[in-house]
Amino acid sequence: MSDQLIRFIRDYYATNEFIPLHAPVFPGREKEYVADTIESTVVSSVGKYVDRFEHNMAAYTGSQRAVATVNGTTALHISLKLAGVERGDLVITQPLTFVATCNAIAYCNAEPVFVDVDRNTLGLSATALETWLEENASLDADGVCRTRADNKVIRACVPMHTFGHPADLDGLGAVANRWNIALVEDAAESLGSLYKGRHTGTFGALGTLSFNGNKIMTTGGGGMILASEELAARAKHLTTTAKKPHDFEYIHDEVGYNYRMPNLNAALGCAQLEQLEAFIDKKRALAAAYEEYLSGTALEFIKEPENCRSNYWLNAVICEDKADRDELLETTNKQGVMTRPIWALMNHLSMYKNCRKGELSYAEFLEERVVNLPSSVLPK
Ligand SMILES: *Cc1c(COP(=O)(O)O)cnc(C)c1O
């Protein structure tokens, strides 16, 4: 089984060399734009490529505005602050995610609460969210969502669009509205993915992207906040040391952060964004090839949810059980075809093990069975 899959992957990538899980490609104007920043000496905090990257990303996603940051984690941190998350608050998220989602909550001195994912989207489940809130929360006289047991404020919820597959945004939006909690989308993995024709990351009050080296497009390291004009203006201020505009004086009016993306990285981003739709086409072609190859085998290929266009950032399969998963991981990695298991659940990590949680049966099922397959864009 694994041997045949390895053959299939080697044929697709037409190589007998090591095949990574996800490697970036730079077939466009990357060198030209980066060289331009070096020649101009404007490589650091401000510059025309930062403005252009923000403008082009807002236009591409249909967001009112976009604010570039040094990475996706910092974009999440600031987004949570702007959603009103304060010390001691609770933020509901999924246990099946990359650790950055939870770390950003911890940076706000808030606590994550884990509720289950949907089996088909791998994203936060609207039903599980509603159930947890019904069992644990109520709206106070001011309309603030609080836990009944200890009166903690539940300020926000953070769905994550796992491997590029959009979560149930209609369902989540309705629950968040009903309970008066802010929706902040962790769209780090889903740039270019559409839910009912609209870009992920633009449904919540704020949405965040990542341009780390392993994402669908990269700036080396980088992130972005998608938001309304008003929240984005606040995000820009907070991520650029909270400096008041002035011709020469240094006036900072609150504790700000140095989270801005350097111009050098934005130059790379501008070139990559020009090719994003072509990358997505290639990703989707690869996903279709995996899907066809795997149909009728013991491996269940994870498909995009209905009414969605996934960017298929990372292809993934569900193995029958943990023993099969281990066999697949061992055989492929030993033979130079890189595969990886899905993350350990956040509630299994030492720093988050005592956090509140709902019933997590799908997350636990997936934790034992999901494997990511090589997903790089073919360079040719
Ligand atoms: C990549 C990623 C992030 C952000 O990562 P950075 O490396 O800080 O850019 C956040 N959440 C998820 C789910 C991710 O996959």
The ligand as an SDF file (V2000), in Angstrom:
LIG
                    3D

 15 15  0  0  0  0  0  0  0  0999 V2000
    1.5010   29.0090   10.0420 C   0  0  0  0  0  0  0  0  0  0  0  0
    0.4130   29.1830   10.9960 C   0  0  0  0  0  0  0  0  0  0  0  0
    0.3060   30.3180   11.8410 C   0  0  0  0  0  0  0  0  0  0  0  0
    1.2620   31.4670   11.8650 C   0  0  0  0  0  0  0  0  0  0  0  0
    2.5570   31.1020   11.7830 O   0  0  0  0  0  0  0  0  0  0  0  0
    3.7990   32.0910   11.6380 P   0  0  0  0  0  0  0  0  0  0  0  0
    4.9130   31.1150   11.4920 O   0  0  0  0  0  0  0  0  0  0  0  0
    3.8710   32.8950   12.8780 O   0  0  0  0  0  0  0  0  0  0  0  0
    3.6300   32.9440   10.4200 O   0  0  0  0  0  0  0  0  0  0  0  0
   -0.7900   30.4220   12.6620 C   0  0  0  0  0  0  0  0  0  0  0  0
   -1.7260   29.4830   12.6970 N   0  0  0  0  0  0  0  0  0  0  0  0
   -1.6750   28.3990   11.8980 C   0  0  0  0  0  0  0  0  0  0  0  0
   -2.7870   27.4150   11.9680 C   0  0  0  0  0  0  0  0  0  0  0  0
   -0.6030   28.1890   11.0460 C   0  0  0  0  0  0  0  0  0  0  0  0
   -0.5680   27.0930   10.2760 O   0  0  0  0  0  0  0  0  0  0  0  0
  1  2  1  0
  2  3  1  0
  2 14  2  0
  3  4  1  0
  3 10  2  0
  4  5  1  0
  5  6  1  0
  6  7  2  0
  6  8  1  0
  6  9  1  0
 10 11  1  0
 11 12  2  0
 12 13  1  0
 12 14  1  0
 14 15  1  0
M  END
$$$$
